[in-house]
Structure formats: structure tokens, C-alpha cells
Amino acid sequence: MSLTAREEASSLIVERRGPVAVVTLNRSHKRNALDDRTIQELGSFFGTPPTWAKVAVIAAAGRHFSAGLDLNALTDGDAVAGLHHSRMWHDAFRSIESGAIPVIAVLKGAVIGGGLELAASAHLRVAEDTAFFALPEAQRGLFVGGGASVRVPRLIGAHRVVDMMLTGRVLDADEGAQAGLAHYRVSEGAGLDKAFELAEKIATNSPVSNFAVIHALPRIAEASPETGLLLESLMSAVAQSSQDAKDRMTAFLDGRAAKVVAGGDR
């Protein structure tokens, strides 16, 4: 796809592919390092996604997903300015993780620092062969500020994050996937096609079910067992009461819906 001059100047490009929004980081000259404008645009899009978008895919122009914070965005401001800057990132990534639609990230090349924080806010992650993961902030005299200390330990455990932060350890695509940073591993260049395949499948789900998975499930998992079971019952009752659920169950009972078999639906 060729880009217009306006698109080339934008740090974020949104493309519609049916019910799927492909959101592309467009700062390849900076290895897609994240500046304030990009963070604000991400927050704006995911805070109010278009009504046609049932699923979103976060992709990246060039060879790298994101090399992290654009250090030119750091200023000599005081601690309060730094606090608000970090909270701006939190707000943007929260709009992805806790937004209206499921989000899939396509990871390639550098997935470093803030880039890993962005990836961790997505619901599914597809890693290409070239992907590598790191949290090098300590080597630069910094500490993470975009949610890595909360989201990444949930994915791979605090002990692995301690190692990455203290030593600057870099995980390659296989190591990252084995640790839990990616759900799917694909060859170089195949990430977007895989993500779109997954997105199309997710888009056929009931919107209520998708909402339950991305909003209720994380809260259930973090709740006490009894609270979690109560939340599950409430969400189950809401989901099955929708007309969409009733129509889907009727189709299944009538033999008009696909059955689950090994390797996918047939």
C-alpha cells in the first residue's frame, strides 16, 4: 500500500479491513520510538474506536515494532512533570487493554522498553522470527513508566522481569514466546497475515462474549475465588440473555453451526 504525503507525516495510520482496524505505527525512521504525539494518538483512537471496528491490530512500519520511548520526549522538567508524563502513557495503554474491542499486536524487530509496554497492553501478541524483547531502562538511569512493572510480570512473572531490568537481558523471539510474551510465533513477514486471520475469527464472536473476555475475565482472575465465581455467574447470565446468544445456540442445536474439532472449526 502506497502512502500519501499526509500519511507519511502521520505517526499513526489507521486502515479499515472489513470489521478489523489495522493501526500502524509510522515512525520507521526512529525504529517506531514512541513520542508524545504517538501516545496521544493511540489513546485517542482506542479511547473511541470507530463503530465499524470489532477488533484492532497494532502493526508497525519498517523493520521494528517499537524501540521504546523516544528519548527526545524527555525534558528537564521536575518530578511532577515526569509523573504526569508517565500517567499519560498509562491512560493511553489502559484505553487499549480496557477498551471496547480486542487488540492484537504484531511484533517484529525491537520490542523494547515502551514498545514492550505497548505490546503488553494488547490482548494477543504475534511474534515474528526477528522479534526481540528488552527492558533496558536501568542501564540509562531510568525506571519503566508505561506500565511494564504491572503488565509484564503478569505475563512472565516478576522474577524474569527482575532479570531483564537488572541485567539488560535480551530475549529473542523463541525465548520471549516461551516466557509468555507472545501467543503465536510466525516466520518473518507473516505476522500481519496471522494477526488478521485471528482478528477475523474474533470478529465473528458475539460482542458480549468479547466484552466479557477482555473486561470480566482479568478481574475474575485477580479476585478471590468466591468473588470471582460470583462475577463469572453474573457475566454468564448477561451473555446468555442476549438475543445474539439465543440465535447462536439455536443454530448450533439445529446443526447449522460449526463444531469444535482438532485444528479448528470444520
Buried (B, 14 or more C-beta within 10 A) or exposed (E): EEEEEEBEEBBBBBEEEEBBBBBBBBBBEBBBBBBBBBBBBBBEBBBEBEEEBBBBBBBBBBEBBBBBBBEEBEEEEEEEEBEEBBEBBBEBBBBBBEBBBBBBBBBBBBBBBBBBBBBBBBBBBBBBBBBBBBBBBBEEEBEBBBBBBEBBBBBBEEEBBEBBBEEBBBBBBEBBBEBBBBBBBBEEEBBBEBBBEBBBEBBEBBEBBBBBBBBBBBEBEEBEEEEBEEBBEEBEEBBEEBEEBEEBEEEEEEEEEEEEEEEEEE
